Amino acid sequence: KTNEVLNLKAQLKDIRAKMELLEMKIQDLEDSLHAKGMELEVCENELQRKKNESELLREKVNLLEQEIAELRTELTILREEMKCGVVSMGLEESMVEDAQALWREIEKLKKELQEEQDSNKQMTVSFQQERQVWKEEKEKVIHYQKQLQQSYLHMYKAN
């Protein structure tokens, strides 16, 4: 009888030590989960900022393309007027230079837009990976909590 009591006390001590370890692991995992949640929120905010920036660049490209179309129309009109001798040569050259400068600006903005889109795609992939890691961490916490609960039940039944 005394041996049985001593054996049960030893088992209880072992189970309590295991439970303490599991509780520490759970706390570490919960801390890690919280940190990953914060990182996830930061990534979501950064992704939204990049999307907004990309949208602004798209709008700017569209406005510049409209402006180029208008300048081309004006240039066509000026060429027609020149045929009639209404406008001087210097004005047409100025318009051509303006149109070329705007075209270079559009090309530059298109390149920036493409870079932003590439960056957004990369952030989206990173975001999805971070979400997967977060999910795995969460599953580990749940697993350890179940293990701890089973240890408590086992200890309770043993006593």
N, C-alpha and C positions, 0 to 999 in steps of 0.2 A: 504493500500500500504506500509506504513512504517513497519507495523507488518510483512508483507511478506518479506521485505528486511531484517529486523532483524532476522526473522526465517531462511532465506537463509544464512545469515552471521553465525548464530549459527551452521547450518548444515555444512557449509564450514569449520568452526573451528573444529567441531567433525571429519569430514572426514580427515582433515589435521593431526589431532592428531592420528587417526587410521592409516593413511598412514605412519606417522613417526614411530609408533610402528611396523608396518609391515616391514618397511625398516630396522629397527634395528634387527627384527627377521631374515630377509633375510641376513643381514650382518653376524649375529651370525651363521646362517646355512651355509653360504658360507665359513666362517672361519673354521667351524667344518668340512665341506666338504674338504677343503684344507688339514686340519690336517689328516683326514682319508685317503686322497690320499697319503700323505707322509708316513703314517703308512703302507698303502698297498704296496707302493714301497719298504719299508724296509722289509716287509714280503716276497715279491717276491724275493728280493735279498737273504734273508736268506734261502728261499726254494731252490733257485738255488745253493747256496753254499752247502747245505745239499745233494742235488742230486749229485753234483760233488764229494763230500766227499764219498758218498755211492758208486759211480762208481769206485773211486780209491780203496776202500776197496774190491770191487768185483774183480778188476784186481789183487790185491795183493793175495786174496784167490786163484784165478785161478793159479797164478804163483807158489804159495806154493803147491797146489795140483799137478801141473806138476812136481815140484821138488821131492815130495814124490813118485810119480810114477817112476821117474828116479832112486831114491834111492832104491825103492823096486826091480826094475830091477837089479840094481847093487848088491843088497843083494842076489837075486836069483843066479846071476852069481857067487858071492863069495861063496855061499853055494855049488854050483856045483864044484867050484875049490877046496874047502876044502875037498870034498869027494875024490878028486884026490890028496890031500895032498899038494896043492900049497900054501895056505895062512894060516897064523897062527890064532889061536882062538881069540886073542886080537883084531884084526882088525874087525872081524865079530861083536863082542860085541859093538865096537865103532860105527859101522854102524847102529846097531839096536838102540842104544841110540840116535844117530842123528835122525833116522827116527821117534822115539817116540817123541823127542823134537819138530820136525817139525809138527808132527801130533797134539800135544798140541797147537802149535802156530796157526795151521789152525782152530782148534776148537775155540780158543779164537777170531780169526778174524771173524769167522762165527757168533759168538755171537755178536761181535761189529757191524757187518753188519746188523744183525737182529734188533739190537737196533736203528741203524741209519734209517732203513726202517720204524720201528715203529714211530720214531721221525718225519720222513718225512710225514707219513700218518697223524699224529697228526697236523703237521704244515699245511698240505693241507686242513684239515677240518677247522682249525682256519682261514686260508686264505680265504676259501669260505665263512665263517661266516662274516669275515671282509668285503669282497666284497659285501655281502648282506646288511650289515649295511650301507656301502657307497652308495649303490644304493637307499636305503630308504631315506637317508639324501638328496641325489640329488633330489629325487621325492618331498620331502618336500620343498626344495628350489624352484623348478619349480612351485609347488602349490602356495606358498606364492607370487611368482612373478606374477602369473596369477591373484591372488587376488588383489594385488597392482595395476596391470594394470586395472582391472575392477573398482577399486575405483577411479583411475584417470579419466577413461571414465565417470563414474557416476558423478563425481564432474564437469567435463567439460560440460556434458549435463545439469547439474543443473544450471550452470552459463550461 
